[in-house]
Amino acid sequence: MAIVLVLEESRESLYRTFFEEIQAKRTGVSLDFYMDNQQV
């Protein structure tokens, strides 16, 4: 049971960091796009 809990916890944190990375990348991309549009 304890092992299952640890696995669930690590998987949850893995998903969270993965999701945050995607969010950060998406934000960075839209920011770059916005800055490029501002310069034009």
C-alpha positions as CSV (number, residue, x, y, z in Angstrom):
1,M,0.0,0.0,0.0
2,A,2.8,2.4,0.9
3,I,4.6,1.8,-2.3
4,V,1.4,2.5,-4.3
5,L,1.0,5.8,-2.4
6,V,4.6,6.8,-3.2
7,L,4.1,5.9,-6.9
8,E,0.9,7.9,-7.1
9,E,2.6,10.9,-5.4
10,S,5.6,10.9,-7.7
11,R,3.4,10.4,-10.8
12,E,1.3,13.4,-9.7
13,S,4.3,15.6,-9.2
14,L,5.6,14.4,-12.6
15,Y,2.4,15.4,-14.3
16,R,2.4,18.7,-12.5
17,T,6.0,19.6,-13.5
18,F,5.2,18.4,-17.1
19,F,2.1,20.5,-17.2
20,E,3.8,23.6,-15.8
21,E,6.6,23.2,-18.3
22,I,4.0,23.2,-21.1
23,Q,2.2,26.2,-19.7
24,A,5.5,28.1,-19.4
25,K,6.5,27.2,-22.9
26,R,3.1,28.3,-24.2
27,T,3.3,31.6,-22.3
28,G,6.8,32.2,-23.6
29,V,5.7,31.5,-27.2
30,S,2.7,33.8,-27.0
31,L,5.0,36.5,-25.4
32,D,7.5,36.2,-28.2
33,F,4.7,36.4,-30.8
34,Y,3.3,39.5,-29.0
35,M,6.7,41.2,-29.0
36,D,7.2,40.4,-32.6
37,N,3.9,41.9,-33.5
38,Q,4.7,45.0,-31.4
39,Q,7.9,45.7,-33.4
40,V,6.1,45.5,-36.8
